[in-house]
Amino acid sequence: MKYLIKDSYNIYKKCKQAKSVFLIVYGKYIYYRARYKLNILAHQHTTVIGIKNINTAHRLNIGVQYIGFSHPSDKTWMNIKGVLAITGNYSIGRGCRFDIGEQAKVTIGCGGYINVNTKLIIMHGLKIGDNCAIAWGCEFLDEDFHAIDYKGRIEKNKNIIIGNHVWIGAEAKIYQGTIIADGCVIASNSVVRGHFTEKNTIIGGNPAKVIKTQIQWT
């Protein structure tokens, strides 16, 4: 009983700070726990299609973190036809758009967050490592949705792999087949496609390239 009271009070404080409607957020929280055995705290303007396809034993916050420039009426849309697997406590910002295809799997490690207004359009696969910071307005896209045929065309793996402790700056775009090693930083507004296998580098530009090596970020 003490745990339930404390948990309810903590949710109330979080809702008040983020200008979320406590009764709606808490009602959805109880429903998700009872119906799906999921520990999800979702803003009142969050819609999740395919909630049964979320695999996590931890707290998932959706749109209830305080971000000064987000608006209480921003809508979050998550269309999960495939699998969304999260291995630790995690936060997804308000206004995000997720479209995970039927054959796709998105795996997210423990720690870190996805900030507001970020898009995940994944038809094949996306893996995000532990303790990754994904800033606002980013885009992850692993499918062209159109085919261009030409002589010598080689079909490549379209999955996106992000290592551990990677910081992806605001408005960066990460496209199909990209691999980013541990400890890297992606500069804001970069367009990234390719294999960046050297750890602890700054990657930036359009098209993105390695700008600086042997860096550390906190």
DADAQUI-V558766 format. One line per field, one symbol per residue. ss: DSSP state (~ for helix, > for strand, _ for the rest). phi: phi as a letter, one per 30 degrees, with the letter a starting at -180 (. if undefined). A space follows every 50 residues. Layout:
ss: ???
phi: ???
This chain:
ss: _~~~~~~~~~~~~~~~~____~~~~~~~~~~~~~~~__>>>>___>>>>_ ~~~>>___>>>>_____________>>>>>__>>>>___>>>____>>>> ____>>>>____>>____>>>>__>>>>____>>____>>>_________ _________>>>____>>____>>>___>>____>>____>>__>>____ _>>>>__>>>>>______
phi: .ddddddddddedddddchcdedddddddddddddciccccbedccccci ddcccacbdccbicddbecdcececcbbccdcbccbcaeabcddidbcbc deccbccbddiiacddiccccbcbabbcddhcccddidbcbcbdibccca didcdcdcdcbcddhcccdeidccceidbbdeidbcdeidccakcccddh bcbajbddbdcbchcbbb
